[in-house]
């Protein structure tokens, strides 16, 4: 081997180990970076005629497991969906309040029942009649607040959908832009691994909202499509469409045209959480809250409000009432109409006839809402009838808890029990989904950068560098001797 060949071999070795050290340092530095794919340098021997001519760097390969990554993305989307559901059930259960809490709906019913019984024991006491009015007002306000909470949740979900759609449109376009940049880098022979890391992070973020399948294409490009078969990225990015509704009322629905649905490239898309183009992620969960879970909760709350109104809107509760007259509780100040139940929980109020602040008289709680003049102050018959109406077991006229006779307190307690059951089930589903996601993330990390292994490689690189440097220094000494001859 000639001196020039030896020098060329050593120099190519120094260049290769320098590049290898750069790869190892990048791996160690990004060991905890999400979306980073472990790098490995690819080397090949150089050949000049029949003789070896050192080593050549072919490139740097980025490693990742597409199967594990895909499963981890699905698990992350499922966890995001279950978390969205769990947050809704937490807020609804909080709006209802625990049955044994004084300021819950059930607690307010108990407070009204107690106030009626105490007033019946002293029907001449104006203070006790005022307590009945306060208890009834507190109950109506508590139901109103719970209804407002549901409406706020629907509007918050609608607003969050708007933000999500804006993010997805931006992120999908960024994936397309990165595709183009990666293709250019690959075709020109440059390292595109950093751009691939950025793209993977973007796809991970997208998959939390809509679970996606990733398909690799030529020159490092990818396409994305959902489980339901809707393409999000191909040669260009899909465009998602949605219009926010600032104010949402209980009667507003997508089918009625009052609320916006989702479109992809101008085509209407179903938003079912179990199947369909966007099923399985947070975006579908937000639509489920707005269009399914919150309306169901509103229906149950309206049924409770209707039950309370109907209990007191009969001659059995108040013998002075005529057919069609409003009782102790009203629908926004008027008698309840069975054809106008939607949103009733937000409108239920105490009859102005018994409220002095609205021109009414407290004694009508004792003598009847239909009484034209104050009667015997010692007569507690109507107060007892009102208490009995509250305690009476009856079948609810609407909602999902029909078929069983319940008192007003029993109805509220069963509603909270149902809300709590849904809350516990959602929490259990979230725990399972989170555990599955964490498990797959751990597997993905195990297949990622192993810092111990990288340190071992660094030792080999150091030894190789020293060996090549020794060759060069030996050649230098030899050349000095030759020049001195």
C-alpha positions in Angstrom: 0.0 0.0 0.0 1.3 3.4 -0.9 1.8 6.2 1.6 -0.9 8.3 -0.3 -3.4 5.4 -0.1 -2.7 5.0 3.6 -3.2 8.7 4.2 -6.4 8.7 2.2 -7.8 5.7 4.2 -7.0 7.4 7.5 -8.6 10.7 6.4 -11.8 8.9 5.3 -11.8 7.1 8.6 -11.6 10.4 10.5 -14.4 11.8 8.5 -16.6 8.8 9.1 -16.0 8.7 12.9 -16.6 12.4 13.1 -20.0 12.0 11.4 -20.7 9.0 13.6 -19.9 11.0 16.7 -22.4 13.7 15.5 -25.1 11.0 15.1 -24.5 9.6 18.6 -24.5 13.1 20.2 -27.8 13.8 18.4 -29.3 10.6 19.7 -28.2 11.3 23.3 -29.4 14.9 23.2 -32.8 13.9 21.9 -33.3 10.8 24.0 -36.4 12.3 25.7 -37.7 14.4 22.7 -41.1 13.4 21.5 -41.2 12.5 17.8 -37.5 11.9 17.5 -36.4 8.8 15.6 -33.2 7.2 16.5 -30.4 7.7 14.0 -27.8 5.2 12.8 -25.0 6.0 10.4 -24.5 3.8 7.3 -21.0 3.2 6.2 -19.5 1.3 3.2 -16.0 0.6 2.0 -14.6 2.6 -0.8 -12.9 0.8 -3.7 -10.4 2.2 -6.1 -9.7 -0.3 -8.8 -8.6 -3.5 -7.1 -7.6 -1.8 -3.9 -9.6 -0.5 -0.9 -9.7 3.2 -0.6 -11.1 3.9 2.9 -14.6 4.2 4.1 -17.6 6.2 2.8 -20.6 7.6 4.6 -23.7 6.4 2.7 -26.2 8.3 4.9 -28.0 8.5 8.2 -31.0 6.2 8.7 -33.9 7.2 10.9 -35.5 4.3 12.7 -39.1 4.0 14.1 -41.7 1.2 14.4 -44.7 2.3 12.3 -46.9 -0.5 13.9 -46.2 0.6 17.5 -46.5 4.3 16.6 -49.8 3.6 14.9 -51.2 1.7 17.9 -49.9 4.4 20.3 -51.7 7.0 18.2 -55.0 5.1 18.3 -54.6 4.7 22.1 -53.9 8.4 22.5 -57.0 9.3 20.5 -59.1 6.9 22.6 -57.7 8.4 25.8 -58.5 11.9 24.6 -62.1 10.8 23.7 -62.6 9.2 27.1 -61.1 12.2 28.9 -63.6 14.5 27.1 -66.5 12.3 28.2 -65.2 12.1 31.8 -64.9 15.9 32.0 -68.5 16.3 30.8 -69.9 13.8 33.4 -67.8 15.4 36.1 -69.3 18.8 35.3 -72.9 17.4 35.1 -72.6 15.6 38.4 -71.2 18.7 40.0 -74.2 20.7 38.6 -76.6 18.2 40.1 -74.7 18.1 43.4 -74.5 15.1 45.7 -77.8 14.0 47.1 -76.7 14.5 50.7 -75.5 18.1 50.1 -77.7 21.0 51.2 -77.1 23.0 48.0 -77.7 20.2 45.6 -81.0 19.8 43.8 -82.0 16.9 46.1 -80.9 18.9 49.1 -83.1 21.9 47.9 -86.1 19.5 47.6 -85.4 18.3 51.1 -85.2 21.9 52.3 -88.6 22.7 50.7 -90.2 19.7 52.2 -88.9 20.6 55.6 -90.1 24.2 55.2 -93.6 23.1 54.3 -93.9 20.7 57.2 -92.6 23.4 59.6 -95.0 26.0 58.1 -97.9 23.5 58.5 -97.2 23.3 62.2 -97.5 27.1 62.5 -99.6 28.3 59.6 -100.0 31.7 61.2 -96.3 32.3 61.2 -95.3 34.7 58.3 -91.6 33.9 59.0 -92.2 30.2 58.3 -94.2 31.0 55.1 -91.3 33.2 54.0 -89.0 30.2 54.6 -91.2 28.1 52.3 -90.9 30.8 49.6 -87.1 31.0 50.0 -86.8 27.2 49.8 -89.0 27.0 46.7 -87.0 29.9 45.1 -83.7 28.2 46.0 -84.9 25.0 44.4 -86.0 26.7 41.2 -82.7 28.6 41.0 -80.6 25.5 41.6 -82.4 23.8 38.6 -81.9 26.9 36.5 -78.2 26.9 37.3 -77.9 23.2 36.4 -79.6 23.9 33.1 -77.3 26.9 32.5 -74.3 24.7 33.2 -75.4 22.2 30.5 -75.9 25.1 28.0 -72.5 26.5 28.9 -71.0 23.0 28.3 -72.6 22.8 24.9 -71.4 26.2 23.9 -67.9 25.5 25.2 -67.8 22.3 23.2 -68.9 24.2 20.1 -66.2 26.8 20.6 -63.6 24.1 21.2 -64.7 22.4 17.9 -64.0 25.7 16.1 -60.5 25.9 17.6 -59.8 22.2 16.8 -60.9 22.6 13.2 -58.7 25.6 12.8 -55.7 23.7 14.2 -56.4 20.7 12.1 -56.6 22.7 8.9 -53.3 24.4 9.8 -51.6 21.2 10.9 -52.6 19.3 7.7 -51.2 22.0 5.5 -48.0 21.9 7.5 -47.8 18.2 6.9 -48.1 18.8 3.1 -45.4 21.5 3.3 -43.1 19.2 5.2 -43.8 16.4 2.6 -42.6 18.8 -0.1 -39.5 19.8 1.8 -38.6 16.2 2.7 -39.1 15.1 -0.9 -36.7 17.9 -2.0 -34.1 17.0 0.6 -34.2 13.3 -0.2 -34.0 13.8 -4.0 -31.0 16.2 -3.6 -29.2 13.7 -1.3 -29.5 15.7 1.9 -30.5 14.5 5.4 -34.2 15.0 5.9 -34.5 13.2 9.2 -35.0 16.4 11.2 -38.0 17.4 9.0 -39.4 13.8 9.5 -39.2 14.3 13.2 -41.2 17.6 12.9 -43.8 15.8 10.7 -44.2 12.9 13.1 -44.8 15.4 16.0 -47.5 17.1 13.9 -49.2 13.8 13.0 -49.2 12.8 16.6 -51.0 16.0 17.5 -53.5 15.5 14.7 -54.2 11.9 15.7 -55.3 13.0 19.2 -58.3 14.8 17.6 -58.8 12.4 14.6 -57.2 8.9 14.6 -55.2 8.7 11.4 -53.5 6.0 9.4 -50.1 6.9 7.9 -49.0 5.5 4.5 -45.4 6.0 3.4 -44.9 7.1 -0.2 -41.9 7.7 -2.4 -39.0 10.0 -1.4 -40.0 10.1 2.3 -43.5 11.5 1.7 -46.6 10.2 3.5 -50.4 10.3 3.2 -52.9 10.4 6.0 -56.5 9.0 6.1 -58.9 8.3 8.9 -60.3 4.9 10.0 -63.5 5.8 8.3 -61.7 6.3 5.0 -61.6 10.0 4.7 -58.3 11.3 3.2 -56.8 14.2 5.2 -53.4 14.4 3.3 -52.6 13.1 -0.1 -51.1 15.3 -2.8 -52.8 18.2 -0.9 -54.4 18.8 2.5 -58.1 18.3 3.1 -60.1 21.3 4.3 -62.4 20.8 7.3 -65.3 23.2 7.6 -67.3 24.2 10.7 -69.2 27.4 11.8 -69.4 28.3 15.5 -72.7 29.1 17.1 -72.3 31.8 19.7 -75.5 31.1 21.6 -77.0 27.6 21.9 -80.4 27.0 23.4 -81.9 23.5 24.3 -84.0 23.3 21.1 -81.1 23.8 18.7 -79.9 20.8 16.8 -77.8 19.9 13.8 -80.7 18.1 12.1 -82.8 21.2 12.6 -80.2 23.3 10.9 -79.6 25.5 13.9 -76.1 24.1 14.6 -73.2 23.5 12.3 -72.0 20.0 11.4 -68.6 19.1 10.1 -67.6 19.1 6.4 -64.4 17.7 4.8 -63.7 19.3 1.4 -67.3 20.6 1.4 -69.0 17.2 2.0 -71.1 16.7 5.2 -69.5 14.2 7.5 -71.2 12.1 10.3 -69.6 12.8 13.7 -70.4 9.5 15.5 -67.8 8.6 18.1 -68.0 4.8 17.4 -67.9 4.7 13.6 -67.6 7.2 10.8 -64.8 9.4 9.2 -63.7 11.0 12.5 -64.7 8.4 15.0 -62.5 7.6 18.0 -60.8 11.0 18.9 -61.3 14.2 20.8 -63.1 16.0 17.9 -65.8 13.3 17.8 -66.0 13.5 21.6 -66.7 17.3 21.5 -69.5 16.7 18.9 -70.9 14.0 21.2 -71.0 16.4 24.1 -72.7 19.1 22.1 -75.2 16.9 20.2 -75.8 13.9 22.4 -74.6 13.9 26.0 -75.6 17.5 27.0 -79.0 17.2 25.3 -79.7 13.9 27.1 -78.8 15.6 30.4 -81.0 18.5 29.5 -83.9 16.1 28.8 -83.5 14.5 32.2 -83.3 17.9 34.0 -86.4 19.1 32.0 -88.2 16.0 33.1 -87.4 16.8 36.8 -88.6 20.4 36.4 -91.8 19.1 34.8 -92.4 16.6 37.6 -92.1 19.4 40.2 -94.5 21.7 38.3 -97.1 19.0 37.7 -97.0 18.0 41.4 -98.2 21.4 42.5 -100.4 22.2 39.4 -103.3 20.1 40.5 -106.4 20.6 42.8 -105.0 17.8 45.0 -102.1 20.0 45.9 -104.1 23.3 46.0 -107.9 23.0 46.0 -108.2 26.7 45.0 -106.6 26.1 41.6 -108.8 25.9 38.5 -107.9 23.6 35.6 -105.1 25.2 33.6 -103.9 27.5 36.5 -100.2 27.5 37.4 -99.3 26.1 40.8 -96.4 26.8 43.1 -93.9 26.4 40.3 -94.4 27.9 36.8 -92.9 27.8 33.4 -91.5 31.3 33.3 -94.5 32.7 35.1 -97.2 30.8 33.2 -98.8 27.4 33.5 -96.8 24.5 32.0 -97.7 23.4 28.5 -96.8 19.8 27.7 -95.9 20.8 24.1 -93.2 23.2 25.4 -91.0 21.0 27.6 -87.6 21.6 25.9 -85.5 23.9 28.1 -88.1 23.9 30.9 -85.4 23.5 33.6 -84.0 26.8 32.6 -87.4 28.5 32.9 -88.9 27.0 36.0 -89.7 29.7 38.6 -91.8 30.3 41.7 -95.3 31.7 41.1 -95.3 35.4 41.5 -98.7 35.2 43.3 -96.8 34.1 46.5 -93.8 36.4 46.2 -94.3 39.9 47.8 -91.3 41.2 45.8 -93.4 40.5 42.6 -96.7 41.9 44.0 -97.8 38.6 45.5 -98.9 37.6 49.1 -97.2 35.1 51.4 -100.6 34.1 52.8 -101.5 32.4 49.5 -99.1 29.7 50.4 -101.4 28.9 53.3 -104.8 29.8 51.8 -104.2 28.8 48.2 -103.0 30.6 45.1 -106.6 31.0 43.9 -107.8 32.6 47.1 -109.1 36.1 46.7 -108.9 37.0 50.4 -106.9 35.9 53.4 -108.6 33.0 55.3 -108.2 31.3 58.6 -104.6 31.7 59.7 -104.7 28.5 61.6 -105.8 26.4 58.6 -102.8 24.2 57.5 -104.7 22.0 55.1 -103.2 23.4 51.9 -99.6 23.5 53.3 -100.1 19.8 54.2 -101.3 19.1 50.7 -98.3 20.8 49.2 -96.0 18.7 51.4 -97.9 15.6 50.5 -97.6 16.5 46.8 -93.8 16.7 47.2 -93.7 13.3 49.0 -96.2 11.5 46.8 -94.9 8.7 44.7 -95.8 9.2 41.0 -94.5 8.2 37.6 -92.5 10.8 35.8 -94.2 12.1 32.6 -91.0 12.3 30.5 -87.3 11.6 30.5 -85.5 8.3 30.9 -86.6 7.5 34.4 -90.2 6.7 33.7 -91.9 3.5 34.6 -91.3 3.6 38.4 -93.1 5.7 40.9 -90.9 8.1 42.9 -91.2 11.0 45.3 -89.7 14.3 44.1 -86.7 13.6 46.3 -86.4 10.0 45.0 -86.5 11.4 41.4 -83.7 13.8 42.1 -81.7 11.2 44.0 -82.0 8.7 41.1 -81.0 11.3 38.6 -77.8 12.0 40.6 -77.2 8.3 41.0 -77.4 7.9 37.2 -75.1 10.8 36.7 -72.6 9.4 39.2 -72.7 6.0 37.6 -72.0 7.6 34.2 -69.2 9.5 35.9 -67.6 6.4 37.4 -67.9 4.4 34.1 -66.3 7.3 32.3 -63.5 7.4 34.8 -62.9 3.7 34.5 -62.8 3.9 30.7 -60.4 6.8 30.9 -58.1 4.8 33.3 -58.1 1.8 30.9 -57.4 4.0 27.8 -54.7 6.0 29.6 -53.0 2.8 30.8 -53.0 1.4 27.3 -51.6 4.6 25.8 -48.9 4.7 28.5 -48.0 1.1 27.9 -47.5 1.7 24.1 -45.6 4.9 24.8 -43.2 2.9 27.0 -42.8 0.3 24.2 -42.1 3.0 21.8 -39.5 4.5 24.1 -37.8 1.1 24.5 -37.4 1.0 20.7 -36.0 4.5 20.7 -32.7 5.8 21.9 -30.8 3.6 24.4 -28.3 6.0 26.0 -26.2 3.1 27.4 -25.8 1.7 24.0 -25.0 5.1 22.5 -22.2 5.5 25.1 -20.7 2.2 24.2 -20.8 3.3 20.5 -19.0 6.5 21.6 -16.2 4.5 23.1 -15.8 2.6 19.9 -15.8 5.9 17.9 -13.1 7.3 20.3 -10.9 4.2 19.8 -11.4 4.3 16.0 -10.6 8.1 15.9 -7.4 7.5 17.9 -6.4 4.7 15.6 -6.9 6.7 12.4 -5.1 9.7 14.0 -2.2 7.4 14.9 -1.9 6.3 11.3 -1.8 9.9 10.2 0.8 10.8 12.8 2.9 7.8 11.8 2.7 8.8 8.1 3.8 12.3 9.1 6.8 11.0 11.0 7.7 8.8 8.0 7.4 11.7 5.6 9.7 13.8 7.8 12.3 11.1 7.8 12.1 10.8 4.0 12.4 14.5 3.5 15.5 14.5 5.7 17.3 12.0 3.6 
